[in-house]
Amino acid sequence: MSAVPSSAPASAGAAAATLLSVRGLRKRFGGVIATDDVTLAVAEGEIHALIGPNGAGKTSLIAQLSGTLMPDDGEIRFAGVEVTRLVQHRRVKLGLARSFQITRLFRSFSAVENLAIAVQARDGRNLSFWRPVSRDTAIADEARALLGEIGLSARADMPAAALSHGEQRALEVGVALATRPRLLLLDEPMAGTGPEESARMVELIERVRTKATVLLVEHDVDAVFRLADRVSVLVNGRVIASGLPDVVRNDPEVITAYLGDEVHR
């Protein structure tokens, strides 16, 4: 199977435009190769899953796509614009947002305050922390609407630290959605969650796709093959396969390198 994907999502009847294009991306840390000539295309409107064993380079790739880590070589184009050396906040302004593998929230602030701060930052308004953002009606209304979208309306005034792990993960997705992204990079959103919380996250991601294209890094294989229009497999920093979920799932090289008995479940 070719490691260079087509630009159309599996669910599309006609070819969809490529929103994110990666060519020849390389990153090395001393003797460790994090990404090795990675080529990848994510079509607008799809959920594209990136899977692979621990240490394959998935998080390093997401960091390069989001701008928190600069590649040594290669090109990243987003919405037709080369962003390879663009700093993170400028990528966010273009519509490229990320959630992190480890939750990053203002833990002493309430759920609605976390979202309100994200809305405020997106609009470039003065971050006047001495004046509660909840006093700005437009910001507060949008923050509460986002809470409803991520299923946390009942937790609006609860400190982020008091939320369950799964609720914190959902809140972080909400913070990313507050930037109004065209492409949302989700780095293991189900990490550390139980079955019920994982199921709720799957439902949330299915709702998110109506608002943004999604590049999903996830170890939960069942969730990946339920959600994804296309799947790419990263092993030792290289994309070894990319295509329709059923094709990737039954690819002998993928089975040997990563899926193993998972394919027969």
Secondary structure, DSSP 8 states (H G I E B T S, - for coil): --SS--SS-TT-SS---EEEEEEEEEEEETTEEEEEEEEEEEETT-EEEEE--TTSSHHHHHHHHHTSS--SEEEEEETTEE-TT--HHHHHHHTEEEE-SS----TTSBHHHHHHHHHHHHTT----TTS-GGGSHHHHHHHHHHHHHTT-GGGTTSBGGGS-HHHHHHHHHHHHHTT--SEEEEE-TTTT--HHHHHHHHHHHHHHTTTSEEEEE-S-HHHHHHH-SEEEEEETTEEEEEE-HHHHHT-HHHIIIIIGGGGG-
